[in-house]
Amino acid sequence: MQFRVPQFIDMEDKIVGPLTLKQFGYILGAGGFSFLIWTFIPIKIIAIILIIAISSLFLALAFVKINNRPFADMLESAFAYYTGSRVYTWKQPAEEIAQDNPINKIVVDTTKEVAVSKANRDRLHELSYGLDVLDTNPRKEKEEE
């Protein structure tokens, strides 16, 4: 018995001519914003510049793909990067630890304190080792002569 397997299931349906519904919405939005700008801005040179800028953004949203990802995803990622924190920390998944349990919370806090104190102790040990053992001060050699 053979079954037909659907192909290209990740492709969006073409709703309006050669355009998908999302692309048609972006083009419709570009036209609407262009009309509003042309209507409400009395200086037409400024209106034309704004229309070109906004229409190019909407056309990029509709048609541009970077590494097979839509331009909207790129804008979202860029916005999240520029507004987010630059400190990258590992966050333990919520299913591994239940925050509502006070015992687990105490264990996590204690583990963090131990890790920080150990890191500080290791760093101090490295510094003291570097000062004690690796000290190649030329003054000692001159004093011995």
Backbone as CSV, one residue per row, in Angstrom:
resi,resn,N_x,N_y,N_z,CA_x,CA_y,CA_z,C_x,C_y,C_z
1,MET,0.839,-1.172,0.000,0.000,0.000,0.000,0.891,1.245,0.000
2,GLN,0.649,2.148,-0.899,1.451,3.357,-0.996,0.592,4.564,-0.643
3,PHE,1.250,5.499,0.032,0.579,6.734,0.411,1.337,7.902,-0.192
4,ARG,0.590,8.918,-0.533,1.234,10.130,-1.044,1.646,10.995,0.138
5,VAL,2.923,11.343,0.180,3.461,12.172,1.254,3.474,13.619,0.780
6,PRO,2.901,14.525,1.557,2.911,15.931,1.137,4.339,16.468,1.045
7,GLN,4.596,17.224,0.013,5.911,17.829,-0.195,5.821,19.329,0.066
8,PHE,6.928,19.920,0.416,7.040,21.363,0.617,6.026,21.864,1.653
9,ILE,5.978,21.226,2.790,5.016,21.636,3.811,5.454,22.898,4.541
10,ASP,6.711,23.298,4.360,7.180,24.510,5.021,6.991,25.749,4.158
11,MET,6.467,25.601,2.970,6.210,26.731,2.078,4.858,27.350,2.429
12,GLU,4.805,28.686,2.432,3.532,29.364,2.687,2.680,29.339,1.424
13,ASP,1.386,29.344,1.610,0.459,29.325,0.480,0.424,30.687,-0.192
14,LYS,0.331,30.667,-1.518,0.191,31.889,-2.295,-1.291,32.250,-2.310
15,ILE,-1.641,33.325,-1.632,-3.039,33.705,-1.488,-3.441,34.745,-2.527
16,VAL,-2.644,35.814,-2.636,-2.976,36.915,-3.534,-1.973,36.919,-4.679
17,GLY,-2.325,36.294,-5.778,-1.431,36.218,-6.929,-0.168,35.452,-6.558
18,PRO,1.005,36.021,-6.863,2.252,35.336,-6.512,2.707,35.637,-5.081
19,LEU,1.881,36.320,-4.295,2.272,36.762,-2.955,1.587,35.927,-1.880
20,THR,2.306,35.738,-0.790,1.679,35.114,0.369,0.857,36.178,1.089
21,LEU,0.072,35.740,2.055,-0.766,36.681,2.792,0.093,37.681,3.569
22,LYS,1.193,37.206,4.131,2.077,38.084,4.897,2.725,39.133,3.989
23,GLN,3.196,38.712,2.805,3.797,39.656,1.866,2.769,40.686,1.394
24,PHE,1.572,40.225,1.125,0.528,41.146,0.700,0.204,42.145,1.798
25,GLY,0.192,41.684,3.045,-0.050,42.594,4.169,1.040,43.651,4.302
26,TYR,2.297,43.240,4.120,3.393,44.215,4.191,3.278,45.255,3.072
27,ILE,2.949,44.810,1.869,2.822,45.754,0.748,1.624,46.670,0.972
28,LEU,0.544,46.125,1.484,-0.629,46.938,1.791,-0.299,47.961,2.882
29,GLY,0.464,47.548,3.889,0.887,48.471,4.948,1.794,49.575,4.418
30,ALA,2.705,49.223,3.504,3.580,50.228,2.898,2.755,51.245,2.118
31,GLY,1.766,50.772,1.371,0.904,51.687,0.626,0.093,52.579,1.550
32,GLY,-0.427,52.014,2.626,-1.215,52.810,3.576,-0.381,53.876,4.264
33,PHE,0.806,53.496,4.740,1.677,54.495,5.367,2.114,55.556,4.371
34,SER,2.393,55.152,3.136,2.779,56.123,2.110,1.655,57.130,1.861
35,PHE,0.429,56.646,1.788,-0.710,57.533,1.593,-0.856,58.508,2.765
36,LEU,-0.739,57.988,3.994,-0.858,58.863,5.168,0.256,59.915,5.211
37,ILE,1.452,59.515,4.896,2.567,60.480,4.895,2.343,61.537,3.820
38,TRP,1.946,61.120,2.632,1.727,62.067,1.529,0.587,63.037,1.867
39,THR,-0.412,62.544,2.588,-1.566,63.370,2.919,-1.271,64.366,4.030
40,PHE,-0.578,63.947,5.062,-0.446,64.776,6.257,0.843,65.596,6.346
41,ILE,1.829,65.351,5.505,3.050,66.162,5.536,2.979,67.152,4.375
42,PRO,2.949,68.456,4.704,2.765,69.444,3.640,4.011,69.642,2.765
43,ILE,5.192,69.440,3.308,6.413,69.609,2.515,6.661,68.288,1.788
44,LYS,6.472,68.321,0.478,6.451,67.077,-0.297,7.827,66.436,-0.438
45,ILE,8.896,67.204,-0.374,10.243,66.614,-0.455,10.493,65.724,0.760
46,ILE,10.127,66.209,1.935,10.279,65.411,3.159,9.358,64.199,3.100
47,ALA,8.158,64.396,2.572,7.215,63.292,2.448,7.768,62.204,1.530
48,ILE,8.372,62.610,0.424,8.927,61.623,-0.516,10.074,60.850,0.133
49,ILE,10.932,61.548,0.869,12.053,60.871,1.546,11.519,59.859,2.573
50,LEU,10.525,60.260,3.352,9.939,59.342,4.332,9.234,58.164,3.652
51,ILE,8.554,58.440,2.560,7.862,57.365,1.835,8.870,56.352,1.303
52,ILE,9.974,56.827,0.762,10.991,55.909,0.241,11.574,55.061,1.369
53,ALA,11.864,55.696,2.510,12.452,54.962,3.627,11.485,53.914,4.184
54,ILE,10.255,54.302,4.423,9.283,53.377,5.013,8.888,52.286,4.015
55,SER,8.732,52.648,2.759,8.380,51.639,1.757,9.505,50.628,1.571
56,SER,10.756,51.089,1.609,11.866,50.142,1.475,11.934,49.204,2.676
57,LEU,11.629,49.700,3.870,11.584,48.826,5.042,10.489,47.770,4.886
58,PHE,9.309,48.190,4.462,8.206,47.239,4.306,8.486,46.241,3.182
59,LEU,9.105,46.689,2.093,9.441,45.766,1.011,10.516,44.773,1.457
60,ALA,11.466,45.238,2.269,12.473,44.321,2.812,11.811,43.295,3.723
61,LEU,10.853,43.741,4.544,10.136,42.804,5.403,9.380,41.770,4.579
62,ALA,8.878,42.184,3.418,8.077,41.278,2.601,8.936,40.297,1.808
63,PHE,10.086,40.726,1.279,10.787,39.905,0.298,12.197,39.468,0.675
64,VAL,12.883,40.165,1.563,14.291,39.865,1.838,14.402,38.711,2.826
65,LYS,15.294,37.768,2.497,15.624,36.671,3.401,17.145,36.616,3.535
66,ILE,17.604,36.501,4.770,19.038,36.400,5.042,19.269,35.035,5.679
67,ASN,20.097,34.225,5.042,20.340,32.847,5.494,19.036,32.066,5.649
68,ASN,18.149,32.233,4.701,16.836,31.569,4.679,15.982,31.896,5.893
69,ARG,16.222,33.049,6.481,15.383,33.537,7.584,14.776,34.853,7.150
70,PRO,13.519,35.114,7.473,12.888,36.372,7.070,13.571,37.581,7.711
71,PHE,13.471,38.701,7.034,14.075,39.946,7.516,13.458,40.375,8.845
72,ALA,12.204,40.041,9.071,11.546,40.379,10.335,12.236,39.680,11.503
73,ASP,12.667,38.435,11.303,13.406,37.731,12.354,14.732,38.419,12.633
74,MET,15.395,38.895,11.585,16.664,39.603,11.769,16.461,40.903,12.552
75,LEU,15.403,41.635,12.222,15.119,42.866,12.966,14.802,42.571,14.420
76,GLU,14.046,41.527,14.662,13.699,41.150,16.034,14.946,40.753,16.822
77,SER,15.833,39.983,16.200,17.064,39.574,16.865,17.974,40.774,17.130
78,ALA,18.059,41.692,16.184,18.884,42.881,16.373,18.340,43.755,17.493
79,PHE,17.032,43.920,17.539,16.414,44.715,18.604,16.656,44.077,19.963
80,ALA,16.508,42.763,20.047,16.740,42.062,21.320,18.198,42.170,21.736
81,TYR,19.111,42.134,20.777,20.536,42.236,21.099,20.878,43.624,21.625
82,TYR,20.403,44.654,20.956,20.763,46.013,21.345,20.065,46.483,22.609
83,THR,18.918,45.933,22.921,18.221,46.341,24.138,18.487,45.408,25.306
84,GLY,19.058,44.246,25.043,19.276,43.268,26.099,20.581,43.493,26.846
85,SER,20.798,42.652,27.821,22.003,42.707,28.640,23.172,42.107,27.876
86,ARG,24.367,42.625,28.105,25.555,42.106,27.443,26.250,41.040,28.288
87,VAL,25.735,40.767,29.473,26.310,39.757,30.339,25.597,38.441,30.054
88,TYR,26.347,37.466,29.603,25.766,36.182,29.253,26.003,35.206,30.405
89,THR,24.935,34.760,31.007,25.031,33.811,32.103,24.211,32.580,31.766
90,TRP,24.646,31.476,32.320,23.917,30.246,32.109,22.746,30.219,33.060
91,LYS,21.575,29.964,32.520,20.372,29.898,33.336,19.907,28.455,33.387
92,GLN,19.765,27.936,34.597,19.337,26.561,34.762,17.873,26.443,34.361
93,PRO,17.538,25.417,33.585,16.143,25.251,33.169,15.214,25.114,34.363
94,ALA,14.008,25.610,34.201,13.046,25.652,35.309,12.600,24.259,35.735
95,GLU,12.602,23.303,34.804,12.137,21.986,35.198,13.148,21.244,36.068
96,GLU,14.423,21.655,36.006,15.421,20.996,36.846,15.320,21.438,38.291
97,ILE,14.878,22.651,38.510,14.823,23.171,39.870,13.468,23.821,40.099
98,ALA,12.851,23.483,41.165,11.553,24.074,41.494,11.785,25.268,42.401
99,GLN,11.481,26.458,41.928,11.734,27.668,42.697,10.751,27.817,43.855
100,ASP,9.604,27.147,43.784,8.624,27.298,44.844,9.011,26.515,46.095
101,ASN,9.932,25.576,45.975,10.388,24.793,47.115,11.502,25.562,47.831
102,PRO,11.322,25.944,49.099,12.338,26.754,49.784,13.654,26.014,49.994
103,ILE,13.612,24.697,50.103,14.851,23.938,50.291,15.714,24.025,49.039
104,ASN,15.099,23.875,47.872,15.860,23.988,46.628,16.434,25.392,46.463
105,LYS,15.682,26.401,46.867,16.179,27.765,46.753,17.394,27.974,47.643
106,ILE,17.367,27.436,48.858,18.511,27.558,49.768,19.710,26.815,49.200
107,VAL,19.485,25.646,48.628,20.577,24.874,48.037,21.203,25.641,46.875
108,VAL,20.370,26.240,46.033,20.891,27.001,44.896,21.682,28.206,45.372
109,ASP,21.163,28.940,46.350,21.880,30.108,46.863,23.212,29.711,47.482
110,THR,23.234,28.624,48.246,24.467,28.158,48.866,25.468,27.711,47.806
111,THR,24.987,27.029,46.778,25.868,26.586,45.700,26.491,27.777,44.992
112,LYS,25.707,28.833,44.777,26.246,30.032,44.141,27.319,30.672,45.011
113,GLU,27.059,30.754,46.331,28.041,31.353,47.232,29.329,30.541,47.251
114,VAL,29.229,29.222,47.269,30.416,28.367,47.279,31.192,28.535,45.984
115,ALA,30.484,28.603,44.865,31.161,28.756,43.584,31.889,30.088,43.506
116,VAL,31.273,31.158,44.003,31.913,32.474,43.975,33.117,32.497,44.896
117,SER,32.979,31.938,46.099,34.113,31.944,47.033,35.259,31.088,46.508
118,LYS,34.945,29.959,45.865,35.989,29.115,45.296,36.701,29.828,44.155
119,ALA,35.936,30.524,43.317,36.550,31.263,42.211,37.467,32.350,42.750
120,ASN,37.035,33.060,43.798,37.879,34.098,44.388,39.121,33.480,45.017
121,ARG,38.982,32.352,45.705,40.107,31.695,46.349,41.101,31.208,45.295
122,ASP,40.600,30.643,44.190,41.491,30.188,43.129,42.251,31.354,42.518
123,ARG,41.591,32.454,42.327,42.248,33.640,41.750,43.312,34.181,42.704
124,LEU,43.007,34.217,44.004,43.992,34.661,44.985,45.183,33.717,45.017
125,HIS,44.937,32.425,44.905,46.023,31.457,44.904,46.933,31.666,43.696
126,GLU,46.332,31.901,42.527,47.127,32.159,41.331,47.989,33.400,41.497
127,LEU,47.412,34.462,42.054,48.170,35.690,42.246,49.317,35.492,43.230
128,SER,49.042,34.816,44.337,50.108,34.610,45.319,51.193,33.697,44.764
129,TYR,50.828,32.688,44.010,51.806,31.810,43.387,52.674,32.597,42.407
130,GLY,52.026,33.475,41.631,52.783,34.287,40.684,53.742,35.237,41.375
131,LEU,53.348,35.750,42.520,54.220,36.682,43.237,55.341,35.953,43.971
132,ASP,55.050,34.777,44.548,56.046,34.060,45.340,57.031,33.294,44.480
133,VAL,56.551,32.493,43.588,57.396,31.563,42.864,57.937,32.166,41.583
134,LEU,57.130,32.859,40.882,57.529,33.362,39.571,58.136,34.761,39.635
135,ASP,58.501,35.231,40.804,59.062,36.566,40.937,60.498,36.554,40.428
136,THR,60.726,37.151,39.310,62.078,37.248,38.735,62.530,38.682,38.817
137,ASN,62.699,39.150,40.017,63.090,40.525,40.249,64.603,40.641,40.081
138,PRO,65.095,41.537,39.243,66.538,41.669,39.026,67.275,42.210,40.270
139,ARG,66.571,42.787,41.234,67.223,43.314,42.428,67.884,42.204,43.236
140,LYS,67.303,41.037,43.296,67.857,39.929,44.061,69.189,39.498,43.480
141,GLU,69.261,39.481,42.145,70.514,39.072,41.516,71.618,40.083,41.793
142,LYS,71.322,41.380,41.841,72.307,42.392,42.118,72.764,42.339,43.574
143,GLU,71.856,42.021,44.491,72.192,41.950,45.903,73.122,40.775,46.169
144,GLU,73.014,39.678,45.427,73.845,38.506,45.628,75.258,38.741,45.135
145,GLU,75.466,39.613,44.163,76.801,39.857,43.618,77.596,40.684,44.495
